[in-house]
Amino acid sequence: MADKIKFTDFLKEGIVNNNPTFVQLLGMCPTLATSTSLLNALGMGAAATFVLICSNFVISLLRKLIPQKIRIAAYIVIIAGFVTMIDLLMQAFVPALSNSLGLFIPLIVVNCIILARAESFASKNKPLPSALDGLTMGIGFTIALSCVATVREILGSGTLLGFELFGGAVPLTIFALPAGGFLVLGFFIALVQFLKGRKDGAK
């Protein structure tokens, strides 16, 4: 029962209270660049989640062996190994998605969400909680990406997961452009902050 409650707490932190995109405002670059379609968002979210889980687990295992002065460099090397793995796996099994995401998969190496969780959590906690933190933060990142991508794809391309919704008509092309990405992301951030403010006020 305690484990279940603990997982629920982790999940609440990753998705709501400490969402890496909507609350911490981390990972803005991949969020804006890969949220033009829901498929891209799900692919990026899955890749980032895999790297978060694996890197958090390994960094936690090695936390007492990594010298303090070179810890960031060591974290990047560990993260880069898992990013290379997921990049090669995507090229092998989902080449179309890999081509669509392009350089943003290799750039996960320097994604501030990954480094932030390594520094703030994995380096201070045991392996299992660290892996759980990586999983829930990855889920939160994926949900945030998917929310932005769903709005942008429907309004900007008139499709969802590639299926036409408006008979081929494109409602508002601006949402497929970077400016539209900023607008949608800003709306979701404002909405989350508003809901959090109401919840805190109710307490």
N, C-alpha and C positions, 0 to 999 in steps of 0.2 A: 504493500500500500504506500509505503514511504517513497519507493522508487517511482511509482506512478505519479504521486504528488510532485516529486522533484522534476520529473519530465514535463509535467504540466506547467510548472514554474518556468522552466527553461523555454518551453514553447511560447508562453506568454511574453517573456522577455524578447525573444527573437522576432516575433510577429507584431507585437503591439507596443509594449513599453519601451523597447530599445531597438526598434526596427532599424537596420543599418542604413536604409535609404531615406525613409520618411521621417525618422527621428534624429539619427546621428548625422544624416546628410553626407554619407560616405558613398563612394562608388558612383558619383554623378556622371562621369565620362561614359562607362559602359551602359549605364541606365539610359542615357539620352541616345547613344549611338546604336544600341541593339534593340530598342523598344519600338522599332517601326513595324514589327509584326509579332504576333503572339508566339509563333513557332521559334523565332529568333530569341525571344525573351525566355522561353522555356529551356532552350538549348544552353544559353548563357547561364541561366540560373542553376541548371543541373551541373554544368561544368564547375561553376564556382562552389557549389555545395560539396561536390566530390573533393575539391582541393581543400576546402575549409575543414572537412572531417579528417582527411588523411594528414594534412599538415599540422593541425592542432594536436592530433594523437601523437605523432612522432616528436613534435617539439616538446610536448609535455613529458614524454619518455626521456628525452635528452636534456631536460631543463637544468638538471644539476651538473651536467657535464659540459655545457656550453659556457665558455668564459664570458663574463659580463661585457667586456669591451668589444667583442666581435659578435654579439648576439644577433644584431640586425642582419649582418652579412650571412650568418649561419641560417637564420630564418629564411632568407631569400633563396639560398641554395636548396634548402629542403622544399620550399614551395615550388621552386623552378622544376625540381624533379617530378613532382606530381602534375604540374601544368604540362610538362612534356608528355607524360603518360596519357593524360586526357586528350591532348591535342592529337597525338598519334592514333588513339582509339577512335576519335571522331573522324579523322581523315580516312580511316579504314572502313568504318561501319556506317557513318552518315556523312559522306563527302559533300553532298549538296549543302547541308547545314554548316559544315566546316568552312566551305567556301563563302557562304553568306556571312558568317561571323568574322571571317578573315583574321586580321591581326589582333582582334579583341580577345581571342583565346590565349595566345602567348602573353598578352599584356596583363593577364590575371596575376602574373608573377609580382607585379608592382601594384596590384589593386589594394587600396588602403583598407578595405574591409578585412582582407586576409591578414595583412600585417598588423592591423589593430587588434584582431582577436588573438593573434599569436603573442603580441606584447602584453596585452591587458589581461588575458585569461589563461591561455595554454601554458605560458611560462611560469604561472603561479599556482596551477591546479594539477590534479592527478589526470592520467590519460583518459579514463572513461568520461568524467564530467567534461573534459576538454573536447572530446569527440562529439558529445551531446551538444555542447555549445556550438560547435561547427555546424552540426546538422540543423539546429533550430535557427541559427543566424542565416544559414543558407536558404532555409525555407522562407524566412522573412524577406530576404533579398529577392528570391524567386517570385513571391507573391507581389512584391512592389513592382518588379519588372513587368509581371503579367498584367497588373492593373493598368499601368501606363500604356503598355503595348496594345491591350484590348481596345482602349479608347482611341488610340492613334490609328490602329488598323481599320477599325469600323468607320471612323469619321474621315480619315485621310485616304484610305484606299477602297472603301466600300466592301471590304471582305473580312472574314474571320477564319483563320487557319487556312487561307487560300480559297475559301468558298465565297462566291459572290452573294451579297445580301441585298443589293439594290438594282439588280438587273444590269450590272455593268457600269452604272452611273457612279461617279466619285463625288460624294457630298461636299467635303471641305478639304481641298488638297493641302492647305497649310499645315494640317496636323501630321502629314507625312514628312514635313520639313523640320529642320532643327528648331525653328521658332515655335512650331506646334508642340514639339517635345518639351520645351521649356514651359509652355503654357499648361500642358497637362500635368507635368511633374509638380509645378508650383501649386496647381489646384489640389492635388492629392496631399502635398505637404501641409497646405493651409487647412484642409479638411481634417487631417489627423491631429494637428495641433489644436484645432477648435474642439474636437471630441475629447482630447486629453484634458483641455482646459475645463470643459464642462464636468468631466469626471472628477478632476481635482477640486473643483468648486463645490460639487455635491458632497464631497467628504468633509 
